[in-house]
């Protein structure tokens, strides 16, 4: 099965930058369209950004446009989320996600998450 391991979360001050990494393992991971989601306790997970398998197309939530950049390095099976000009409202657990189609069926693959805290 496809698995994701996120890293890079930290406690930072407003205005700082962070880069999150998501390493994928499993079969055909470079064929996956992958998204970064985030979740605050008591709220639903929200899509932050997503990228196609080839990296030629990206989408962003309005709240992060112009500040966050999603990218991928298929040679390293890794998707990145560069976060600049961080705000307190960016505080959340950030997760990698992909819908996966195997010969035996479909499933959703989520990582374990990495905590980002933006506070002065």
C-alpha positions as a Markdown table, in Angstrom:
| # | Residue | x | y | z |
|---|---|---|---|---|
| 1 | Unk | 0.0 | 0.0 | 0.0 |
| 2 | Unk | 1.0 | 3.6 | -0.5 |
| 3 | Unk | 2.2 | 5.3 | 2.7 |
| 4 | Unk | 3.2 | 8.9 | 3.4 |
| 5 | Unk | 5.6 | 10.2 | 6.1 |
| 6 | Unk | 5.5 | 14.0 | 6.7 |
| 7 | Unk | 8.1 | 16.0 | 8.4 |
| 8 | Unk | 9.3 | 19.6 | 8.9 |
| 9 | Unk | 6.7 | 20.9 | 11.2 |
| 10 | Unk | 7.8 | 23.3 | 14.0 |
| 11 | Unk | 7.0 | 26.2 | 16.2 |
| 12 | Unk | 7.7 | 29.4 | 14.4 |
| 13 | Unk | 6.9 | 33.1 | 14.8 |
| 14 | Unk | 4.5 | 35.0 | 12.5 |
| 15 | Unk | 6.2 | 35.9 | 9.2 |
| 16 | Unk | 8.6 | 33.0 | 9.3 |
| 17 | Unk | 9.0 | 30.3 | 6.7 |
| 18 | Unk | 8.9 | 26.5 | 6.8 |
| 19 | Unk | 9.2 | 23.7 | 4.3 |
| 20 | Unk | 7.3 | 20.5 | 4.9 |
| 21 | Unk | 8.3 | 17.3 | 3.2 |
| 22 | Unk | 6.2 | 14.2 | 2.4 |
| 23 | Unk | 8.0 | 11.0 | 1.5 |
| 24 | Unk | 5.8 | 8.5 | -0.3 |
| 25 | Unk | 6.4 | 4.7 | -0.4 |
| 26 | Unk | 4.7 | 1.9 | -2.3 |
| 27 | Unk | 4.0 | 1.1 | -5.8 |
| 28 | Unk | 3.5 | 3.7 | -8.5 |
| 29 | Unk | 3.7 | 6.7 | -6.1 |
| 30 | Unk | 4.9 | 8.9 | -8.9 |
| 31 | Unk | 1.6 | 8.3 | -10.7 |
| 32 | Unk | -0.4 | 9.9 | -7.8 |
| 33 | Unk | -1.9 | 13.3 | -7.6 |
| 34 | Unk | -1.1 | 14.4 | -4.1 |
| 35 | Unk | -2.5 | 17.0 | -1.8 |
| 36 | Unk | -1.5 | 18.7 | 1.5 |
| 37 | Unk | -4.4 | 19.1 | 3.9 |
| 38 | Unk | -4.5 | 20.7 | 7.3 |
| 39 | Unk | -6.7 | 20.3 | 10.4 |
| 40 | Unk | -7.3 | 22.2 | 13.5 |
| 41 | Unk | -8.9 | 20.5 | 16.5 |
| 42 | Unk | -12.7 | 20.6 | 16.2 |
| 43 | Unk | -12.7 | 21.5 | 12.5 |
| 44 | Unk | -12.7 | 19.4 | 9.4 |
| 45 | Unk | -9.6 | 18.9 | 7.4 |
| 46 | Unk | -9.2 | 21.4 | 4.6 |
| 47 | Unk | -7.3 | 21.2 | 1.3 |
| 48 | Unk | -4.3 | 23.5 | 1.3 |
| 49 | Unk | -2.7 | 22.6 | -2.0 |
| 50 | Unk | -2.5 | 19.8 | -4.5 |
| 51 | Unk | -0.2 | 18.8 | -7.4 |
| 52 | Unk | -0.6 | 16.5 | -10.3 |
| 53 | Unk | 1.6 | 13.4 | -10.8 |
| 54 | Unk | 3.9 | 15.2 | -13.2 |
| 55 | Unk | 3.9 | 18.4 | -11.3 |
| 56 | Unk | 2.6 | 20.4 | -14.2 |
| 57 | Unk | -0.5 | 21.7 | -12.4 |
| 58 | Unk | -1.1 | 22.9 | -8.9 |
| 59 | Unk | -4.1 | 24.3 | -7.0 |
| 60 | Unk | -4.2 | 26.3 | -3.7 |
| 61 | Unk | -6.7 | 27.3 | -1.1 |
| 62 | Unk | -7.5 | 31.0 | -1.3 |
| 63 | Unk | -6.1 | 31.5 | 2.2 |
| 64 | Unk | -2.6 | 30.4 | 1.2 |
| 65 | Unk | -2.3 | 31.6 | -2.4 |
| 66 | Unk | 0.8 | 33.7 | -2.9 |
| 67 | Unk | 2.4 | 32.4 | 0.3 |
| 68 | Unk | 2.6 | 28.6 | -0.1 |
| 69 | Unk | 4.1 | 26.6 | -2.9 |
| 70 | Unk | 3.6 | 22.9 | -3.5 |
| 71 | Unk | 6.2 | 21.0 | -5.5 |
| 72 | Unk | 7.5 | 17.5 | -6.0 |
| 73 | Unk | 10.7 | 15.6 | -6.8 |
| 74 | Unk | 9.6 | 12.3 | -8.3 |
| 75 | Unk | 13.2 | 11.0 | -8.2 |
| 76 | Unk | 13.0 | 11.2 | -4.4 |
| 77 | Unk | 9.3 | 10.2 | -4.1 |
| 78 | Unk | 8.8 | 13.5 | -2.2 |
| 79 | Unk | 6.3 | 16.3 | -2.2 |
| 80 | Unk | 7.1 | 19.6 | -0.6 |
| 81 | Unk | 5.1 | 22.4 | 0.8 |
| 82 | Unk | 7.0 | 25.7 | 1.1 |
| 83 | Unk | 5.2 | 28.0 | 3.5 |
| 84 | Unk | 6.2 | 31.7 | 3.6 |
| 85 | Unk | 4.8 | 34.6 | 5.6 |
| 86 | Unk | 3.2 | 32.3 | 8.1 |
| 87 | Unk | 0.3 | 33.5 | 10.1 |
| 88 | Unk | -1.2 | 32.3 | 13.4 |
| 89 | Unk | -4.2 | 31.0 | 11.5 |
| 90 | Unk | -1.9 | 28.6 | 9.6 |
| 91 | Unk | -1.4 | 26.7 | 12.9 |
| 92 | Unk | -2.6 | 23.1 | 12.3 |
| 93 | Unk | -1.6 | 19.5 | 11.7 |
| 94 | Unk | -0.6 | 19.1 | 8.1 |
| 95 | Unk | -1.2 | 15.9 | 6.2 |
| 96 | Unk | -0.3 | 14.4 | 2.9 |
| 97 | Unk | -3.1 | 12.7 | 1.0 |
| 98 | Unk | -3.8 | 10.8 | -2.2 |
| 99 | Unk | -6.6 | 8.7 | -3.6 |
| 100 | Unk | -5.1 | 5.4 | -4.7 |
| 101 | Unk | -6.4 | 2.9 | -7.2 |
| 102 | Unk | -5.0 | -0.6 | -6.9 |
| 103 | Unk | -6.0 | -3.6 | -9.0 |
| 104 | Unk | -8.1 | -4.8 | -6.0 |
| 105 | Unk | -9.9 | -1.5 | -5.3 |
| 106 | Unk | -9.7 | 2.1 | -4.2 |
| 107 | Unk | -8.6 | 3.7 | -0.9 |
| 108 | Unk | -7.5 | 6.9 | 0.6 |
| 109 | Unk | -4.0 | 7.2 | 1.9 |
| 110 | Unk | -3.1 | 9.7 | 4.6 |
| 111 | Unk | 0.1 | 10.3 | 6.4 |
| 112 | Unk | 0.4 | 10.7 | 10.2 |
| 113 | Unk | 0.7 | 14.5 | 10.0 |
| 114 | Unk | 3.2 | 17.1 | 11.2 |
| 115 | Unk | 2.4 | 19.9 | 13.6 |
| 116 | Unk | 2.9 | 23.5 | 12.5 |
| 117 | Unk | 2.5 | 26.1 | 15.2 |
| 118 | Unk | 2.7 | 29.8 | 14.4 |
| 119 | Unk | 2.9 | 31.9 | 17.5 |
| 120 | Unk | 4.8 | 34.9 | 19.0 |
